[in-house]
Amino acid sequence: MSSLYFKSHNDDFLLFQEDCLTAINTLDQPLNMIFADPPYFLSNDGLTLKNGRVQSVNKGVWDKFTTDDDIDSFTYTWLSSARDKMADNATIWVSGTHHNIFTIGKLLPRLGFKILNMITWEKSNPPPNFSCRFFTHSTEYIIWARKHPKVPHYFNYNLMKQLNNDKQMKDVWRLPAIAQWEKSCGKHPTQKPLALLAQIILAATKKNDLILDPFTGSSTTGIAANVLDRRFIGIDKEQTFIQLSKDRYEDLQLEGRKLFFKQHLNRLLNKAIYSA
Ligand SMILES: C[S@@+](CC[C@H](N)C(=O)[O-])C[C@H]1O[C@@H](n2cnc3c(N)ncnc32)[C@H](O)[C@@H]1O
């Protein structure tokens, strides 16, 4: 692949700077899991309140709203290419808000996927609502689906139960938004918290499995994968974000950093990652 931006010395962390619509088609190893956090198309010039200051909701050109048909066609194309590259028992997790999650939920079954769950991530510390005209947005959704309706997928049920004080884990996960310790190399405007990605990876993969994030941003998925000894491929078309991903990976390799991250994740995930 000509757009390779970074490769770790043992090939377990690869970054490509390219449009995922073309990059996914060139992947040549079966994927065990995909996590995708595609554009939400909510950069509509509105305002929000962040850290006590009024700020624009716009995230960047990559998140600008186009037409419904364009969004459908973009979503259909990348999901279809991603499905072709998945192992038969692999699963995909796609995150979104009400702006894009219905499109994803509509297209997944149309492409042959079977939806397993719709996870609600409840943010324990959401930003306040600025307009005071409706409820504070405090959730995001993650649809979990497997490639084939009839081929069983991998689910680490026992670990999820253990993580939830020995009770079956529900599809509502209460976790904080990103904290200071996750921003040591800078920050992506829609960066996901590491604990969320660690929980997803622990639920659906084994050690050494291969994970793809086609909208990798700052590569939260890749950092969680690396802490948990999984292999990772990240794709993003923006150089700034791919560089941030590389910086985060290199920071993680410094003496003591993995242990530091594991300690934070263990605190947030009820000591689950020591037994993963
Ligand atoms: C919602 S953000 C992902 C944030 C990421 N989950 C994190 O924790 O940092 C979406 C990312 O997709 C990238 N992107 C948007 N369209 C893309 C495309 N067609 N191909 C590759 N990357 C794209 C954007 O540059 C942005 O970084």
The ligand as a MOL file (V3000), in Angstrom:
LIG
                    3D

  0  0  0     0  0            999 V3000
M  V30 BEGIN CTAB
M  V30 COUNTS 27 29 0 0 0
M  V30 BEGIN ATOM
M  V30 1 C -15.1920 10.8790 14.4680 0
M  V30 2 S -13.5210 11.0380 14.0210 0 CHG=1
M  V30 3 C -12.7450 9.6160 14.7710 0
M  V30 4 C -12.1320 9.9040 16.1350 0
M  V30 5 C -11.4550 8.6820 16.7460 0
M  V30 6 N -12.4240 7.6830 17.1300 0
M  V30 7 C -10.6010 9.0500 17.9560 0
M  V30 8 O -10.8270 8.4990 19.0650 0
M  V30 9 O -9.7100 9.8740 17.8170 0 CHG=-1
M  V30 10 C -13.5900 10.6380 12.3350 0
M  V30 11 C -12.2710 10.6970 11.5970 0
M  V30 12 O -12.5020 10.2100 10.2800 0
M  V30 13 C -11.6540 10.8870 9.3810 0
M  V30 14 N -12.2840 10.7450 8.0580 0
M  V30 15 C -13.4190 11.3470 7.6210 0
M  V30 16 N -13.7250 10.8860 6.3740 0
M  V30 17 C -12.7650 9.9740 6.0590 0
M  V30 18 C -12.5360 9.1250 4.9370 0
M  V30 19 N -13.3510 9.1530 3.8700 0
M  V30 20 N -11.4700 8.2830 4.9590 0
M  V30 21 C -10.6290 8.2630 6.0260 0
M  V30 22 N -10.7840 9.0510 7.1060 0
M  V30 23 C -11.8410 9.8770 7.1380 0
M  V30 24 C -11.5680 12.3080 9.9240 0
M  V30 25 O -10.3620 12.9150 9.5050 0
M  V30 26 C -11.6420 12.0760 11.4530 0
M  V30 27 O -10.3550 12.0670 12.0210 0
M  V30 END ATOM
M  V30 BEGIN BOND
M  V30 1 1 1 2
M  V30 2 1 2 3
M  V30 3 1 2 10
M  V30 4 1 3 4
M  V30 5 1 4 5
M  V30 6 1 5 6
M  V30 7 1 5 7
M  V30 8 2 7 8
M  V30 9 1 7 9
M  V30 10 1 10 11
M  V30 11 1 11 12
M  V30 12 1 11 26
M  V30 13 1 12 13
M  V30 14 1 13 14
M  V30 15 1 13 24
M  V30 16 1 14 15
M  V30 17 1 14 23
M  V30 18 2 15 16
M  V30 19 1 16 17
M  V30 20 1 17 18
M  V30 21 2 17 23
M  V30 22 1 18 19
M  V30 23 2 18 20
M  V30 24 1 20 21
M  V30 25 2 21 22
M  V30 26 1 22 23
M  V30 27 1 24 25
M  V30 28 1 24 26
M  V30 29 1 26 27
M  V30 END BOND
M  V30 END CTAB
M  END
